[in-house]
Amino acid sequence: MSQMVRSLIALVASVVVVHMFYVGIIRPEANLAIEAAKLIGQSSPRDLVVILKDYEQEICIILMFWSGYLIAEKLVSLVKDRYLFTVDLLDGSLDESPAMEEAFTILEGLPREARDTPLVQTLMASVRRFLITGSVQNTSDAIQSNVEALSLKLEADNSMTSAT
């Protein structure tokens, strides 16, 4: 299931659960508190249910749960891919220097989940650039541009999460 579908399912689930809570508990309790205050001639009480009874607060709570899900999903993704930073992806020792074609073949042979991570994509782009140009400077430029693009993508993802 794609990330977007899971995100939409989480949004729908948070809407349903929060709305059921509002319809079943918050709004009836708030109406009872307001009616009781009117009967004795006082203004609306400052109870939590009276403060939370409006639609704006309901929407804020829905978005809070959905944002929590989005943040938790990002955290799980980061923790899941963390092991790649401790693995020798090219299976080489310090003495051996495998040919770049062989290194690229090893990287392409990794499982799809590992190949889709930013670390492996950056490594593959740098090896590919070295194979094409034979220049270390061009390889360095490929790494730098990949890291900058990843930085912009993560910043955009974080700003979208904080906006919800």
FIKOLZA-1660 file (N, C-alpha, C; in steps of 0.1 Angstrom, whole numbers, plus 5000, padded with zeros to 4 digits):
% residues 164
   i   px   py   pz ch aa at
   1 5008 4988 5000  A  M  N
   1 5000 5000 5000  A  M CA
   1 5009 5012 5000  A  M  C
   2 5006 5022 4992  A  S  N
   2 5014 5034 4990  A  S CA
   2 5013 5043 5003  A  S  C
   3 5023 5051 5004  A  Q  N
   3 5023 5061 5016  A  Q CA
   3 5011 5070 5015  A  Q  C
   4 5007 5074 5003  A  M  N
   4 4995 5084 5002  A  M CA
   4 4982 5077 5007  A  M  C
   5 4981 5064 5003  A  V  N
   5 4968 5057 5006  A  V CA
   5 4968 5055 5021  A  V  C
   6 4979 5051 5027  A  R  N
   6 4980 5049 5042  A  R CA
   6 4977 5063 5049  A  R  C
   7 4982 5073 5044  A  S  N
   7 4980 5087 5050  A  S CA
   7 4965 5090 5049  A  S  C
   8 4959 5088 5037  A  L  N
   8 4945 5091 5036  A  L CA
   8 4936 5082 5045  A  L  C
   9 4940 5070 5047  A  I  N
   9 4932 5061 5056  A  I CA
   9 4934 5066 5070  A  I  C
  10 4946 5071 5074  A  A  N
  10 4948 5076 5087  A  A CA
  10 4939 5089 5089  A  A  C
  11 4938 5097 5079  A  L  N
  11 4930 5109 5080  A  L CA
  11 4916 5106 5082  A  L  C
  12 4911 5096 5074  A  V  N
  12 4897 5092 5074  A  V CA
  12 4894 5086 5088  A  V  C
  13 4903 5078 5093  A  A  N
  13 4901 5072 5106  A  A CA
  13 4901 5082 5117  A  A  C
  14 4910 5092 5116  A  S  N
  14 4910 5102 5127  A  S CA
  14 4897 5111 5126  A  S  C
  15 4892 5113 5114  A  V  N
  15 4879 5121 5113  A  V CA
  15 4868 5113 5119  A  V  C
  16 4867 5100 5116  A  V  N
  16 4856 5092 5121  A  V CA
  16 4857 5091 5136  A  V  C
  17 4868 5088 5141  A  V  N
  17 4869 5085 5156  A  V CA
  17 4867 5098 5164  A  V  C
  18 4873 5109 5159  A  V  N
  18 4871 5122 5167  A  V CA
  18 4856 5127 5165  A  V  C
  19 4850 5125 5153  A  H  N
  19 4837 5130 5152  A  H CA
  19 4827 5121 5160  A  H  C
  20 4830 5108 5161  A  M  N
  20 4821 5100 5169  A  M CA
  20 4822 5104 5184  A  M  C
  21 4834 5107 5188  A  F  N
  21 4837 5112 5202  A  F CA
  21 4829 5125 5205  A  F  C
  22 4830 5134 5195  A  Y  N
  22 4823 5147 5196  A  Y CA
  22 4808 5145 5197  A  Y  C
  23 4802 5136 5188  A  V  N
  23 4788 5134 5187  A  V CA
  23 4783 5127 5200  A  V  C
  24 4791 5117 5204  A  G  N
  24 4787 5109 5216  A  G CA
  24 4789 5115 5229  A  G  C
  25 4800 5123 5231  A  I  N
  25 4803 5128 5244  A  I CA
  25 4804 5143 5245  A  I  C
  26 4813 5149 5237  A  I  N
  26 4816 5163 5239  A  I CA
  26 4803 5172 5237  A  I  C
  27 4797 5172 5226  A  R  N
  27 4785 5181 5223  A  R CA
  27 4774 5178 5233  A  R  C
  28 4770 5166 5236  A  P  N
  28 4759 5164 5246  A  P CA
  28 4762 5170 5260  A  P  C
  29 4774 5167 5264  A  E  N
  29 4779 5172 5277  A  E CA
  29 4779 5188 5277  A  E  C
  30 4784 5193 5266  A  A  N
  30 4785 5208 5265  A  A CA
  30 4771 5214 5265  A  A  C
  31 4762 5208 5258  A  N  N
  31 4748 5213 5258  A  N CA
  31 4741 5212 5272  A  N  C
  32 4744 5201 5279  A  L  N
  32 4738 5200 5292  A  L CA
  32 4744 5211 5302  A  L  C
  33 4757 5213 5301  A  A  N
  33 4763 5223 5309  A  A CA
  33 4758 5237 5306  A  A  C
  34 4756 5240 5293  A  I  N
  34 4751 5253 5289  A  I CA
  34 4737 5255 5294  A  I  C
  35 4729 5245 5292  A  E  N
  35 4715 5246 5296  A  E CA
  35 4714 5247 5311  A  E  C
  36 4722 5240 5319  A  A  N
  36 4722 5241 5333  A  A CA
  36 4726 5255 5338  A  A  C
  37 4735 5261 5331  A  A  N
  37 4739 5275 5334  A  A CA
  37 4728 5285 5331  A  A  C
  38 4721 5282 5320  A  K  N
  38 4710 5291 5316  A  K CA
  38 4699 5291 5326  A  K  C
  39 4696 5279 5331  A  L  N
  39 4685 5277 5341  A  L CA
  39 4688 5284 5354  A  L  C
  40 4700 5285 5358  A  I  N
  40 4703 5292 5370  A  I CA
  40 4707 5307 5368  A  I  C
  41 4707 5311 5355  A  G  N
  41 4709 5325 5352  A  G CA
  41 4724 5329 5351  A  G  C
  42 4733 5319 5349  A  Q  N
  42 4747 5323 5348  A  Q CA
  42 4751 5322 5333  A  Q  C
  43 4763 5327 5330  A  S  N
  43 4769 5326 5317  A  S CA
  43 4774 5312 5315  A  S  C
  44 4778 5309 5303  A  S  N
  44 4783 5296 5299  A  S CA
  44 4795 5292 5308  A  S  C
  45 4795 5280 5313  A  P  N
  45 4806 5276 5322  A  P CA
  45 4819 5275 5314  A  P  C
  46 4830 5275 5321  A  R  N
  46 4843 5273 5314  A  R CA
  46 4848 5259 5315  A  R  C
  47 4839 5250 5313  A  D  N
  47 4843 5235 5313  A  D CA
  47 4850 5232 5300  A  D  C
  48 4858 5221 5301  A  L  N
  48 4866 5217 5289  A  L CA
  48 4856 5213 5278  A  L  C
  49 4845 5206 5281  A  V  N
  49 4836 5202 5270  A  V CA
  49 4830 5214 5263  A  V  C
  50 4827 5225 5271  A  V  N
  50 4821 5237 5265  A  V CA
  50 4832 5244 5256  A  V  C
  51 4844 5244 5260  A  I  N
  51 4855 5250 5252  A  I CA
  51 4857 5242 5239  A  I  C
  52 4856 5229 5240  A  L  N
  52 4859 5220 5228  A  L CA
  52 4847 5217 5219  A  L  C
  53 4835 5222 5222  A  K  N
  53 4823 5218 5215  A  K CA
  53 4823 5223 5201  A  K  C
  54 4830 5234 5197  A  D  N
  54 4829 5240 5184  A  D CA
  54 4836 5231 5173  A  D  C
  55 4832 5234 5160  A  Y  N
  55 4838 5226 5149  A  Y CA
  55 4853 5229 5147  A  Y  C
  56 4857 5242 5150  A  E  N
  56 4871 5245 5148  A  E CA
  56 4880 5237 5157  A  E  C
  57 4876 5235 5170  A  Q  N
  57 4884 5226 5179  A  Q CA
  57 4884 5212 5174  A  Q  C
  58 4872 5207 5169  A  E  N
  58 4872 5193 5164  A  E CA
  58 4881 5192 5152  A  E  C
  59 4882 5201 5143  A  I  N
  59 4891 5200 5132  A  I CA
  59 4905 5201 5137  A  I  C
  60 4908 5209 5146  A  C  N
  60 4922 5209 5152  A  C CA
  60 4926 5196 5158  A  C  C
  61 4917 5190 5165  A  I  N
  61 4920 5177 5171  A  I CA
  61 4922 5166 5160  A  I  C
  62 4914 5166 5150  A  I  N
  62 4915 5157 5139  A  I CA
  62 4929 5159 5132  A  I  C
  63 4933 5171 5130  A  L  N
  63 4946 5174 5123  A  L CA
  63 4957 5170 5133  A  L  C
  64 4955 5172 5146  A  M  N
  64 4966 5168 5155  A  M CA
  64 4969 5153 5154  A  M  C
  65 4958 5145 5154  A  F  N
  65 4960 5130 5153  A  F CA
  65 4966 5126 5140  A  F  C
  66 4962 5133 5129  A  W  N
  66 4967 5130 5116  A  W CA
  66 4982 5134 5115  A  W  C
  67 4985 5145 5120  A  S  N
  67 4999 5149 5120  A  S CA
  67 5008 5140 5129  A  S  C
  68 5002 5135 5140  A  G  N
  68 5009 5126 5148  A  G CA
  68 5012 5113 5140  A  G  C
  69 5003 5109 5132  A  Y  N
  69 5005 5097 5124  A  Y CA
  69 5016 5099 5114  A  Y  C
  70 5015 5111 5107  A  L  N
  70 5025 5114 5097  A  L CA
  70 5039 5114 5103  A  L  C
  71 5041 5120 5114  A  I  N
  71 5054 5121 5121  A  I CA
  71 5058 5107 5125  A  I  C
  72 5049 5099 5130  A  A  N
  72 5053 5085 5134  A  A CA
  72 5057 5077 5122  A  A  C
  73 5050 5079 5111  A  E  N
  73 5054 5072 5099  A  E CA
  73 5068 5075 5094  A  E  C
  74 5071 5088 5095  A  K  N
  74 5085 5092 5091  A  K CA
  74 5095 5086 5101  A  K  C
  75 5092 5086 5114  A  L  N
  75 5101 5081 5124  A  L CA
  75 5104 5066 5121  A  L  C
  76 5093 5058 5118  A  V  N
  76 5095 5044 5116  A  V CA
  76 5103 5042 5103  A  V  C
  77 5101 5050 5093  A  S  N
  77 5109 5049 5081  A  S CA
  77 5124 5052 5084  A  S  C
  78 5127 5062 5092  A  L  N
  78 5141 5065 5095  A  L CA
  78 5147 5054 5103  A  L  C
  79 5140 5048 5113  A  V  N
  79 5145 5038 5121  A  V CA
  79 5148 5025 5113  A  V  C
  80 5138 5022 5104  A  K  N
  80 5139 5010 5095  A  K CA
  80 5152 5011 5086  A  K  C
  81 5155 5022 5081  A  D  N
  81 5166 5024 5072  A  D CA
  81 5180 5027 5079  A  D  C
  82 5179 5028 5092  A  R  N
  82 5191 5032 5099  A  R CA
  82 5203 5022 5098  A  R  C
  83 5199 5009 5097  A  Y  N
  83 5209 4998 5096  A  Y CA
  83 5219 5000 5084  A  Y  C
  84 5214 5006 5074  A  L  N
  84 5222 5008 5062  A  L CA
  84 5235 5015 5064  A  L  C
  85 5235 5024 5074  A  F  N
  85 5247 5032 5077  A  F CA
  85 5258 5023 5084  A  F  C
  86 5254 5011 5089  A  T  N
  86 5264 5003 5096  A  T CA
  86 5268 4991 5087  A  T  C
  87 5263 4990 5075  A  V  N
  87 5266 4978 5066  A  V CA
  87 5276 4983 5056  A  V  C
  88 5285 4974 5052  A  D  N
  88 5294 4976 5041  A  D CA
  88 5287 4972 5029  A  D  C
  89 5282 4981 5021  A  L  N
  89 5273 4978 5010  A  L CA
  89 5281 4972 4998  A  L  C
  90 5294 4974 4997  A  L  N
  90 5301 4969 4986  A  L CA
  90 5309 4956 4990  A  L  C
  91 5308 4951 5002  A  D  N
  91 5314 4939 5007  A  D CA
  91 5329 4939 5004  A  D  C
  92 5336 4950 5005  A  G  N
  92 5350 4951 5003  A  G CA
  92 5358 4955 5015  A  G  C
  93 5370 4950 5016  A  S  N
  93 5378 4954 5027  A  S CA
  93 5386 4966 5023  A  S  C
  94 5394 4971 5033  A  L  N
  94 5403 4983 5030  A  L CA
  94 5413 4979 5019  A  L  C
  95 5418 4967 5019  A  D  N
  95 5429 4963 5010  A  D CA
  95 5423 4962 4995  A  D  C
  96 5411 4957 4994  A  E  N
  96 5406 4955 4981  A  E CA
  96 5399 4967 4975  A  E  C
  97 5401 4969 4962  A  S  N
  97 5394 4980 4956  A  S CA
  97 5386 4974 4944  A  S  C
  98 5374 4971 4946  A  P  N
  98 5366 4965 4934  A  P CA
  98 5365 4974 4923  A  P  C
  99 5364 4969 4911  A  A  N
  99 5362 4978 4900  A  A CA
  99 5348 4985 4901  A  A  C
 100 5348 4997 4895  A  M  N
 100 5335 5004 4897  A  M CA
 100 5323 4998 4890  A  M  C
 101 5326 4991 4879  A  E  N
 101 5315 4983 4873  A  E CA
 101 5309 4973 4882  A  E  C
 102 5318 4966 4889  A  E  N
 102 5315 4956 4899  A  E CA
 102 5307 4962 4911  A  E  C
 103 5312 4973 4915  A  A  N
 103 5305 4980 4926  A  A CA
 103 5291 4984 4922  A  A  C
 104 5290 4989 4910  A  F  N
 104 5276 4993 4905  A  F CA
 104 5267 4981 4904  A  F  C
 105 5273 4970 4900  A  T  N
 105 5265 4957 4899  A  T CA
 105 5260 4953 4913  A  T  C
 106 5269 4954 4923  A  I  N
 106 5266 4950 4936  A  I CA
 106 5254 4959 4942  A  I  C
 107 5255 4972 4939  A  L  N
 107 5245 4981 4944  A  L CA
 107 5232 4979 4937  A  L  C
 108 5232 4975 4924  A  E  N
 108 5220 4972 4917  A  E CA
 108 5213 4959 4922  A  E  C
 109 5222 4950 4927  A  G  N
 109 5217 4937 4932  A  G CA
 109 5211 4938 4946  A  G  C
 110 5211 4949 4952  A  L  N
 110 5205 4951 4965  A  L CA
 110 5190 4949 4964  A  L  C
 111 5183 4945 4975  A  P  N
 111 5169 4945 4975  A  P CA
 111 5163 4958 4972  A  P  C
 112 5151 4958 4967  A  R  N
 112 5144 4971 4962  A  R CA
 112 5143 4981 4974  A  R  C
 113 5139 4976 4986  A  E  N
 113 5138 4984 4998  A  E CA
 113 5150 4992 5001  A  E  C
 114 5162 4985 4999  A  A  N
 114 5175 4991 5002  A  A CA
 114 5178 5001 4991  A  A  C
 115 5176 4997 4978  A  R  N
 115 5179 5006 4967  A  R CA
 115 5171 5019 4967  A  R  C
 116 5159 5019 4973  A  D  N
 116 5151 5031 4973  A  D CA
 116 5155 5041 4984  A  D  C
 117 5164 5037 4993  A  T  N
 117 5168 5046 5003  A  T CA
 117 5177 5057 4998  A  T  C
 118 5177 5069 5004  A  P  N
 118 5185 5080 4999  A  P CA
 118 5200 5077 4999  A  P  C
 119 5205 5069 5009  A  L  N
 119 5219 5066 5009  A  L CA
 119 5224 5058 4997  A  L  C
 120 5216 5047 4994  A  V  N
 120 5220 5039 4982  A  V CA
 120 5218 5046 4969  A  V  C
 121 5208 5054 4968  A  Q  N
 121 5206 5062 4956  A  Q CA
 121 5217 5072 4954  A  Q  C
 122 5222 5078 4964  A  T  N
 122 5233 5088 4963  A  T CA
 122 5246 5080 4959  A  T  C
 123 5248 5069 4965  A  L  N
 123 5260 5061 4962  A  L CA
 123 5259 5056 4948  A  L  C
 124 5248 5051 4943  A  M  N
 124 5246 5047 4929  A  M CA
 124 5249 5058 4920  A  M  C
 125 5243 5070 4923  A  A  N
 125 5245 5081 4914  A  A CA
 125 5260 5085 4913  A  A  C
 126 5267 5085 4924  A  S  N
 126 5281 5088 4924  A  S CA
 126 5290 5078 4916  A  S  C
 127 5287 5065 4918  A  V  N
 127 5294 5055 4911  A  V CA
 127 5291 5056 4896  A  V  C
 128 5278 5058 4893  A  R  N
 128 5274 5060 4878  A  R CA
 128 5282 5072 4872  A  R  C
 129 5282 5083 4879  A  R  N
 129 5289 5095 4874  A  R CA
 129 5304 5092 4872  A  R  C
 130 5310 5084 4882  A  F  N
 130 5324 5081 4880  A  F CA
 130 5326 5072 4868  A  F  C
 131 5317 5062 4866  A  L  N
 131 5318 5054 4854  A  L CA
 131 5317 5061 4841  A  L  C
 132 5309 5071 4841  A  I  N
 132 5307 5079 4829  A  I CA
 132 5318 5089 4826  A  I  C
 133 5323 5096 4836  A  T  N
 133 5333 5106 4834  A  T CA
 133 5347 5102 4838  A  T  C
 134 5348 5093 4848  A  G  N
 134 5362 5090 4853  A  G CA
 134 5368 5101 4861  A  G  C
 135 5360 5111 4865  A  S  N
 135 5365 5122 4873  A  S CA
 135 5360 5122 4887  A  S  C
 136 5369 5123 4896  A  V  N
 136 5365 5123 4910  A  V CA
 136 5358 5136 4913  A  V  C
 137 5361 5147 4907  A  Q  N
 137 5355 5160 4909  A  Q CA
 137 5340 5159 4905  A  Q  C
 138 5337 5153 4893  A  N  N
 138 5323 5151 4889  A  N CA
 138 5316 5142 4898  A  N  C
 139 5322 5132 4903  A  T  N
 139 5316 5123 4913  A  T CA
 139 5312 5131 4925  A  T  C
 140 5321 5139 4930  A  S  N
 140 5319 5148 4942  A  S CA
 140 5307 5157 4939  A  S  C
 141 5306 5163 4927  A  D  N
 141 5295 5171 4924  A  D CA
 141 5282 5164 4924  A  D  C
 142 5282 5151 4919  A  A  N
 142 5270 5143 4919  A  A CA
 142 5265 5140 4933  A  A  C
 143 5274 5138 4942  A  I  N
 143 5271 5135 4956  A  I CA
 143 5265 5148 4962  A  I  C
 144 5271 5159 4960  A  Q  N
 144 5267 5172 4965  A  Q CA
 144 5253 5175 4960  A  Q  C
 145 5250 5174 4947  A  S  N
 145 5237 5177 4942  A  S CA
 145 5227 5168 4947  A  S  C
 146 5230 5155 4949  A  N  N
 146 5220 5145 4954  A  N CA
 146 5217 5149 4969  A  N  C
 147 5227 5152 4977  A  V  N
 147 5224 5156 4991  A  V CA
 147 5216 5169 4992  A  V  C
 148 5219 5178 4983  A  E  N
 148 5211 5191 4983  A  E CA
 148 5197 5188 4979  A  E  C
 149 5194 5180 4969  A  A  N
 149 5181 5176 4965  A  A CA
 149 5173 5169 4976  A  A  C
 150 5180 5160 4983  A  L  N
 150 5174 5153 4994  A  L CA
 150 5171 5162 5005  A  L  C
 151 5180 5172 5008  A  S  N
 151 5177 5182 5018  A  S CA
 151 5165 5190 5015  A  S  C
 152 5163 5194 5003  A  L  N
 152 5151 5202 4999  A  L CA
 152 5139 5193 5000  A  L  C
 153 5140 5181 4996  A  K  N
 153 5128 5172 4997  A  K CA
 153 5124 5170 5012  A  K  C
 154 5133 5167 5020  A  L  N
 154 5130 5165 5034  A  L CA
 154 5125 5178 5041  A  L  C
 155 5130 5189 5037  A  E  N
 155 5125 5202 5042  A  E CA
 155 5111 5204 5038  A  E  C
 156 5108 5201 5026  A  A  N
 156 5094 5203 5021  A  A CA
 156 5085 5193 5028  A  A  C
 157 5089 5181 5030  A  D  N
 157 5081 5171 5038  A  D CA
 157 5078 5176 5052  A  D  C
 158 5089 5181 5058  A  N  N
 158 5087 5186 5072  A  N CA
 158 5078 5198 5073  A  N  C
 159 5079 5207 5063  A  S  N
 159 5071 5218 5064  A  S CA
 159 5056 5215 5061  A  S  C
 160 5054 5205 5053  A  M  N
 160 5040 5200 5050  A  M CA
 160 5034 5193 5063  A  M  C
 161 5043 5186 5070  A  T  N
 161 5038 5179 5082  A  T CA
 161 5036 5190 5093  A  T  C
 162 5044 5200 5094  A  S  N
 162 5042 5210 5105  A  S CA
 162 5030 5219 5101  A  S  C
 163 5026 5220 5088  A  A  N
 163 5015 5228 5084  A  A CA
 163 5002 5222 5088  A  A  C
 164 5002 5209 5089  A  T  N
 164 4989 5202 5092  A  T CA
 164 4988 5202 5107  A  T  C
% end
